[in-house]
C-alpha cells in the first residue's frame, strides 16, 4: 500500500553568481527564480534508509520574470542544483506541516 503524501509547492530560488571586485570574491544576487511543482513524502521509508529518499519532487516550472526557463536550465546543467534545493524545501514543507498537525 502506497502511503505517499503529496503537496503542491512554489518557492523562490535565489539566482547568484560570483565575481571578483577589489580583489575580493563577492556573491551577487541577480534575482529569484520561481520553482513550482508537486512534492512527495513517504512516511513508510525509515530516516535511516540510505538507499531510498523519504522526499521527492516533480518540478513543473522554473520561472524567470514569468517565463518558464526550465528547458534552458536543463541544458545548462543548473537543474541539478535546483532539484537538490527543492528536495530540501520539500523536507521542511512536510516537517512544518507535521508540527502543525501535532499541535492541533
N, C-alpha and C positions, 0 to 999 in steps of 0.2 A: 504494500500500500504506500503510495507516494504522498507524503505529508508536506511537500514543499510549498512554502508560503510565497506570495508574490506581492510586490508593491510597485506602482509607477513612481518614477523619481525624475527630478530635474535639479541640477546644481550647477554652480559656476566653477569652471576650471581656470585658474589663472594662467595666462599666456605670458611667459617671460623669456628674456634672453640675456646672456652675459656679455658685457662689454668692458673694455679697459679704458678708464678715464683717470687722468692724473696719476698714472702708474698704479692704480688700484682696480681690482676686478669688482665690478658692480653688476648686480642683477636688476635689470629694468623691467618694470611691469608694462606690457604692451596693451593688455586688455583682458577681458574674460570671455571664454568660450562657454556656451550653454550646452550641457550634456543632458540628454533626455532618453529615457528608456524604461525598462522594467527590471527590478531587482528581485532576486530569489534567495530564500533562506530555507535550508533543510535541517530541521532540528534533530532528525534521526542520525545525523553524522556527528560523531564524537569530536570534541575540541582537540583530542589527542590524535586523531586520524590525520596522518601526514600525506596520505595518497589522495584524499578527496577534500574538496572545499565545501564548507557549510554555506558559503555565499557565492553567488554568481550574478551576472547581469547581461541583459541584451541591450546594447546601446543602439537606439533607433536613429538619433540625430545628434550631430555636434554642430552647433550654430555659431556663426560669427556675424554679428550685425544682422541677424535674422535669416541669413543664408546658410543652408546645410553644406558644410565643407568636409563631412566625414570621408567621402571618396578621396579627396586630396590628402587628408591626414593618413589614410591607409597607405597611399603610395609613398608618402614621405617617411613612414615608419613611426610617426608620432602617436598612432593609436594605441601602441603598447603601453605608453606612459599613461594615457587617458584611461585605458582599461584597468590598469593596476589601481589608479586613483579611484575609479568607480567602484571596484570591489571593496576598497577601504571605506568609501562613503556608504555603500550598502550595508556593511557590517555595523556602522554607527547608526544608520537609519533603523535597522531592525533591533539593535540593542536599546536604543532610545524608546522604541515602541514597546518593548517588553518591560522596561522600567515603568512606563505609563500604565501598562496593563496591570502590573503588580500593585501599583498604588491605588488603582480603582477598586 
